[in-house]
Amino acid sequence: MITGKVFGVDELWQVLKNRDKILMYGTGNGADKILRETERRQINIDGFFASDGFVRDRFFHGKRVMSLEEAENVFGDFTVLMAFGSARDEVIENVKRIMARHEFFAPDVPVADGDIFDGDFYLRHENEINKTRALFSDEASVKTYDGVIKYKLSGDVGYLFDVEVSEQDATELLSGGYTTYIDLGAYNGDTISKATDLYSSIKHVFAFEPAKKPFEKLSKRCSELKNVDFSLFNASASEKDGTCLISDGGGRGSQLNANLSLSGAKTREVGCMKVDSVTDFKNEKLLIKYDVEGEELNALNGSVNTAKNNDTDMIVSLYHRSEDIFMLPQVIRGILPNSKLYLRKLHGLPAWDINLYVCR
């Protein structure tokens, strides 16, 4: 059992055991994940509140959802646990207002489930974490890495505010001049539009999206783009060709892994494919984006030949699983040993949109 500080910070879950009034800010899937963890650790949640526009007359886990004002009238001072994510400026400003009035944490619970990044997890993987820190190519990456790890351990969002950058600043790390773009987890095509607007040199796009409704929107969006050839796959990028299960919610983040374990989720079987199975080009100037809801390792393993046979840059999500932030950079260094690795955290809460920018 962890006692004292870990990596220079107080571990969130130990702190919460010493708090007698804890309210959760937000409801839904994120709140359910946090509740499972607080229940496992025998930490009591006293109530729930939401932003004024989301209160309505409703209950969550048997307790009426309050406004912040109501919660303050009932409980006075209390500790807040943020249970949702957002990059909207007005939401972030509201968070800062609440932080000025109450002790405030945003527990880090993995998007794709799995182990919590707590003190015990950190100590089990400390050698790997330190090994990855040495791989980054600039001091800003090291600062981002350490800030994100301190956030994950402490739940203190101030560490995230300290290291976030704009998407424009992050993409300036890439070398540009791409002739081909591969989008793994293309959703409705919004990231394809950004890429083709930013790099007019892109003439070929390969896009993977397993969810049905987003794939329909992706197809429509791509049909409207000019001077670009498209290969679209209603499938999940993987390390094998076959089938896998996804949740069938139809929204961003609907994909789960091939060994779907989320109890009660509505699922659908879809195809899964290796990138290497559908590409045979060489010496292209290539950008690959990996954002596949926890299946980044499998997608990387299925695209090794494509990455090696071309002049390849990558944007890789490092936030879906607790181990991603230190494990995936090591995998990528093995695939592209001469690459430069840059870590950046984009605007928003909690520790989502943590990306590795890989340049050869």
PyMOL commands that set and color helices and strands:
alter all, ss='L'
color gray80, all
select helices_A, chain A and resi 12-16+29-40+52-54+68-75+89-99+119-124+126-133+139-154+158-163+167-171+190-198+212-223+275-277+296-301+304-308+324-335
alter helices_A, ss='H'
color red, helices_A
select strands_A, chain A and resi 5-6+9-10+22-25+47-49+59-60+63-66+79-82+103-105+164-165+180-184+204-208+229-233+235-237+242-247+267-273+285-290+311-317+340-346+354-359
alter strands_A, ss='S'
color yellow, strands_A
deselect
rebuild
show_as cartoon
